[in-house]
Amino acid sequence: MSANKNVVITGGTGQLGTAVTAAFLASGANVYIPAFNSAEIERFEYASHERVHLTNGINLTDETQVIKYYASLPALWASVHLAGGFAMASMAETSKDDFLKQMNLNALSTFLCCREAVSKMPKNKNGGGGRIVNVAARPALEPRSGAGMVAYTASKAAVAAMTEALGEELAAKNILVNAIAPSILDTPPNRAAMPDADFSAWPTVDEVAATIAFLASDENKVTRSSVVAVYGKS
């Protein structure tokens, strides 16, 4: 990616977000992070980096806050949407509020950020445009694997469908929209939760970050409306 391009990374202070932030900083980008989790911010190793701009207290399911946040930014090249939520429960144990919470955390937040990001991207075909990268999940591509987490699966399937539709809508404006669909990521919490798993089969956050960085780069000139599986060997 060319230096000094402006990139938003939602969820940028999390474990995957930290790796994605590092990848964009290495390319010379200016990174803007709407943050919400104070504990993550305290642990975030790039919080004081001169090209990282953190704004705390942004609820990405609040339309007014999202509009105000994006309006405060300079012109954008890319917006990467990692923020979301996870819940595992059977259908019988999932309430209406539980279902709507997953839809809001994953699908609604992605929709609002995509919409406002587009408003900050130049739309001329020659030299303009931008990149959007969303995060779906393996169950979005393989719904049967979402048994026991129906609300989460539905919300991530909505992200995948939104990505494909929006990528078609914006292609003529040189705004390429894609998503990744991770399997289980190799992180300390996941290792602790599944101590008997084969960790070597899981993709690392750095490997997934590299895929995101490419999809959001100006080197990506043709890939759009895709949900890219990042499963590693799992």
Secondary structure, 3 states (H helix, E strand, C coil): CCCCCEEEEECCCCHHHHHHHHHHHHCCCEEEEEECCHHHHHHCCCCCCCCEEEEECCCCCCHHHHHHHHHCCCCCCEEEECCCCCCCECHHHCCHHHHHHHHHHHHHHHHHHHHHHHCCCCCCCCCCCEEEEEECCHHHHCHHHHCCEHHHHHHHHHHHHHHHHHHHHHHHHCEEEEEEEECCCECHHHHHHCCCCCHHHCCEHHHHHHHHHHHCCCCCCCCCCEEEEECCCC
